[in-house]
């Protein structure tokens, strides 16, 4: 009886440890994806030119891992501005999307 209680407690502890490890990895991936998205959008702003309407794919290396950044530039009702979305993916799995509005310089 006591042995089965100990076994159940160890199993619950192992499951909790696995959940904590998975959560830490997910948070790390989200932080790296956010850095990629922000760096891509900042790069567009530093270019000081309005990006062309359309889609583009770039790679981003953070912490020794390569991420895919899908850029989507769409028009707005005001022709002096465009909406830019940077979606970061790990392979085919989308992780994070950031959007901003950019104007003419």
Phi, psi and omega in degrees: 000310181295324180296322179291326177294317178297318179298318178295319179295318178294321179295319179294321178295320179295321179293318179296320179296318177298319179294320178295320179296315179297321179294319178297320178294320179296317179296320178296316178297320180294320178296315180294322177295321178295319177299317179297313181296314180296318179297321179294314180293321178294321177300321177296318180294320180292337178294337178058030174224143177290127181292151179289151177296136178140191182243150179210154177233132179230162173253154180219131179252122176224130177056037177076008178244146180259128180245156177254129179247118177262118178261134178232118180248123183234148178289160174242170177302331177267118184293351178276359182226152172228154176261127181242128176239131175248115179249125182258135181229150172255096188072241178260358183267111177291137182249319190204146174226132175239140180234152176209169175244131179242142179246173177290148178258000000 
